Amino acid sequence: MNEPTREVAPEVQSILDAAADRPGGDERLSVTPRSLSAAFTAAERDGRVPVIAEVKPTSPTTDGEHDADPVAAAKAMVDGGAAALSVLTEPEHFGGSIENLRRVREAVDVPVLRKDFILREAQLDTADSDVILLIARFLGDDLEPMLAAARDRGFQVLVEVHTKDELDAAIDAGAEVIGVNNRDLAKLDVDLATFEQLAPDAPDDVTLIAESGVATVDDVRRMREAGADGLLIGSAIMDGDPQTNTERLTGAE
Ligand SMILES: O=C(O)c1ccccc1NCC(=O)[C@H](O)[C@H](O)COP(=O)(O)O
């Protein structure tokens, strides 16, 4: 496993250690994905902010655990206007599972992102999804070959970055969808200025997603004004009623 290029919080190191031990799939997958760009275009046409709503049972920064059925939460998010969904499959620290991903993807017709800490190629073969997350910080020089390997299987790929260097690496690797994570995985704190600082350096032809820390209508507007084509929102939707929360945030413009 590529060691992170900088210190990370103990919780994140624990996540990485668990990810490194997780097995890969037995057979190479081939997926036919639901188009993320088409879902974003449809949302814009309907006057909705393109939001990827995240089914996130818990996390290192979540107080307690959401016990709602993931499929019920997912349907509520879609009913609330989510353009796409993100489903955590990381079990030890986020309460996620591949079964949750399978059930949610079967239950909805919007694109579903697999949110996990994928560290090697064989791990691409453990679950079907429409979009898969690759985190630049943890893949280092493996990012470009992993991006190619994911695309070869048919996945659309969301490459996650947090710094200018990671953004440059994602662009150099050929990423077409880039998520700027406002959460610093070294300290776990969140700063929306992260997206504002990096967005101007992203090419116009890249789909740019603001991830983490978006909680209010004003936050949504702030990220959209800074150039976000879409937003990935978890806690602010999971805390309370997912449909009402999603309606509020997708209707922010
Ligand atoms: O959310 C966490 O506590 C967390 C801790 C350590 C590594 C990653 C973490 N989150 C993964 C994510 O990127 C978020 O789940 C996602 O961007 C949504 O963030 P939010 O809307 O702030 O819940």
The ligand as an SDF file (V2000), in Angstrom:
LIG
                    3D

 23 23  0  0  0  0  0  0  0  0999 V2000
  -16.8310   11.7390    7.5960 O   0  0  0  0  0  0  0  0  0  0  0  0
  -15.8670   11.4300    8.3420 C   0  0  0  0  0  0  0  0  0  0  0  0
  -15.9000   11.4930    9.5840 O   0  0  0  0  0  0  0  0  0  0  0  0
  -14.5870   10.9300    7.7400 C   0  0  0  0  0  0  0  0  0  0  0  0
  -13.5070   10.6510    8.5840 C   0  0  0  0  0  0  0  0  0  0  0  0
  -12.3260   10.1600    8.0190 C   0  0  0  0  0  0  0  0  0  0  0  0
  -12.2220    9.9580    6.6500 C   0  0  0  0  0  0  0  0  0  0  0  0
  -13.2980   10.2370    5.7990 C   0  0  0  0  0  0  0  0  0  0  0  0
  -14.4760   10.7150    6.3510 C   0  0  0  0  0  0  0  0  0  0  0  0
  -15.5750   10.9750    5.5630 N   0  0  0  0  0  0  0  0  0  0  0  0
  -15.6630   10.5310    4.2100 C   0  0  0  0  0  0  0  0  0  0  0  0
  -16.2400   11.6090    3.4030 C   0  0  0  0  0  0  0  0  0  0  0  0
  -15.6030   12.0830    2.5310 O   0  0  0  0  0  0  0  0  0  0  0  0
  -17.6040   12.0900    3.7920 C   0  0  0  0  0  0  0  0  0  0  0  0
  -18.3610   10.9950    4.2360 O   0  0  0  0  0  0  0  0  0  0  0  0
  -18.3730   12.7500    2.6520 C   0  0  0  0  0  0  0  0  0  0  0  0
  -17.5470   13.6590    1.9610 O   0  0  0  0  0  0  0  0  0  0  0  0
  -19.5700   13.4870    3.2290 C   0  0  0  0  0  0  0  0  0  0  0  0
  -19.0980   14.4080    4.2000 O   0  0  0  0  0  0  0  0  0  0  0  0
  -20.1740   15.1560    5.1650 P   0  0  0  0  0  0  0  0  0  0  0  0
  -21.2330   15.7710    4.2670 O   0  0  0  0  0  0  0  0  0  0  0  0
  -19.3610   16.1870    5.9050 O   0  0  0  0  0  0  0  0  0  0  0  0
  -20.7480   14.1050    6.0450 O   0  0  0  0  0  0  0  0  0  0  0  0
  1  2  2  0
  2  3  1  0
  2  4  1  0
  4  5  1  0
  4  9  2  0
  5  6  2  0
  6  7  1  0
  7  8  2  0
  8  9  1  0
  9 10  1  0
 10 11  1  0
 11 12  1  0
 12 13  2  0
 12 14  1  0
 14 15  1  0
 14 16  1  0
 16 17  1  0
 16 18  1  0
 18 19  1  0
 19 20  1  0
 20 21  2  0
 20 22  1  0
 20 23  1  0
M  END
$$$$
